Amino acid sequence: MTLMGIDLPLEAIRRQIASGVDILVHLGRMRDKSRKLLEITEVCGFENGEIQTHPLYQWKEKNGLVKAGELLHCEKLERAGMKL
């Protein structure tokens, strides 16, 4: 939507997205028409023109939602008073 309204370079828009989003939650429709949480991914930053992500949880067909990694950037949670 940003590309339609303002003439900004794509890299600047990607950099803004990377700095403004911390966690992505991917919901999807399964073969049986149900919706499931398929992936939770941490947005780690912006490098080499690409948004860097780190998967935290991923949906596996046999096991359901399984842990794929640890949260790398905990600073905002700690500032909010959460203890990890």
C-alpha positions in Angstrom: 0.0 0.0 0.0 2.9 2.3 0.7 4.3 1.9 -2.8 0.9 3.1 -4.3 0.8 6.4 -2.4 4.3 7.6 -1.9 7.4 7.4 -4.0 9.8 5.7 -1.5 12.6 3.3 -2.3 11.7 -0.3 -1.6 14.7 -0.7 0.8 13.4 2.2 2.9 10.0 0.6 3.2 11.5 -2.8 4.1 13.6 -1.1 6.8 10.6 0.5 8.3 8.7 -2.8 8.4 11.6 -4.5 10.0 11.9 -1.8 12.7 8.1 -1.7 13.3 7.2 -5.4 13.5 8.5 -7.7 16.2 6.6 -11.0 15.7 4.7 -12.5 12.7 1.9 -14.9 13.3 1.0 -17.0 10.2 -2.5 -18.6 10.2 -3.5 -20.9 7.4 -6.2 -23.1 6.1 -5.6 -26.8 6.2 -6.8 -29.5 3.8 -9.8 -30.2 6.1 -10.9 -26.5 5.7 -9.9 -25.8 9.4 -7.6 -22.9 10.2 -4.5 -23.5 12.2 -1.6 -21.4 13.6 1.2 -22.5 11.2 4.2 -20.4 12.3 5.3 -17.8 14.8 8.4 -15.9 13.5 10.5 -13.2 15.1 11.6 -10.3 12.9 15.3 -9.8 13.8 16.2 -6.8 11.7 17.3 -5.7 8.2 20.5 -6.8 6.5 21.7 -6.9 2.9 18.4 -5.5 1.6 16.3 -8.2 3.2 14.2 -8.5 6.4 15.8 -11.1 8.6 13.5 -13.5 10.4 14.0 -16.3 12.9 11.3 -19.0 13.3 10.1 -19.6 16.9 7.3 -22.2 16.4 6.3 -24.2 13.2 3.4 -26.4 12.4 4.5 -30.0 11.7 1.9 -32.4 10.2 2.5 -35.2 12.6 3.3 -33.2 15.8 1.3 -30.0 15.5 2.9 -26.8 16.6 6.5 -27.4 17.7 9.2 -25.1 19.0 11.8 -24.2 16.4 13.9 -21.7 18.2 14.4 -19.3 21.1 13.4 -15.7 21.1 16.6 -13.7 20.3 15.5 -10.1 21.2 13.9 -10.0 24.6 14.7 -6.3 25.4 11.1 -5.0 24.8 9.6 -7.7 27.0 12.1 -7.1 29.8 11.4 -3.3 29.6 7.7 -4.1 29.9 8.4 -6.0 33.2 8.3 -9.6 32.0 11.0 -11.9 33.3 12.3 -14.5 30.9 
